[in-house]
């Protein structure tokens, strides 16, 4: 026999049950709501701010010295070789050289002026003309400098390989270019002359090259720019002839005296006399004078050292004593 339990309806019991159910629901849901809310506030908003700062960082740093140096090296000039690439259009990839007028010829759009622009600006200009001509809907063009020829310096004079040399970047100094040119030749002077052009203002610099490496001023190793000229003149020389082993022209080193000059000529011959040494020297007024020299006398540029023969010295003494001979047998 099944028993049936009858529940008696009571308003008090009903409200009490509903109250407990409501309290349990609130207590259970509150921690979940708090944990789900707080991490989102702490984690998501700082990430969003960091993202905004990261995107703005390159723009704010574009005026830094490093950014300006990179941009300067990317400026296209006449005679530079460049490569143009159009995204998803490999048939438009072009390797070309900028003409002296500063323009190139690109497929579909023809002549485009790019000299004086950065690689980014040149890419934007080419893309704009492709888009305006309805050749490509949304072209993405990149330009890269393959070979720099627009920034050059000229090297002249007593150099191993004189000529024009390209400035690979904006940090090429005097020693860098002279190294490319093979250095100063054996006939070159120690002083290097550099003619610089800074904004149309020309300046002349004279640099003692060996002194630069003997503890000289590092600032004399000047930074070169496009259009600068380097010139090395011939080193000063002196000449020896007469009763010496090897007559000829010799490089004049600083503080050279007659004794050192004679040693460069191999010394005196058996017929020479030390008392018969003379120097032919060009005076400031252009007159050539004969000077009796001692072994310790200094040598000047373009001096001609002459060593007499003993017999000639004897004859000169006789002529001085007896007077010049008026006739001969």
Secondary structure, 3 states (H helix, E strand, C coil): CCCCCCCCCCHHHHHHHHHHHHHHHHHHHHHHHHHHHHHHHHHHHHHHHHHHHHHHHHHHCCCCHHHHHHHHHCCCCCCCEEEEEECCCHHHCEEEECCCCCEEEECCCEEEECCCCCHHHHHHHHHHHHHHCCCCCCCCEEEEEEECCCCEEEEEECECCCEEEECCCCCCEHHHHHHHCCCECCCEEEEEEEEEEECCEEEEEEEEHHHHCCCCCHHHCCECCCCCEEEEEECCEEEEEECECCCEEEECCCCCEHHHHHHHCCCECCCEEEEEEEEEEECCCCCEEEEECCCCCECCCCCEEEEEEHHHHHHHHHHHHHCCCCCCC
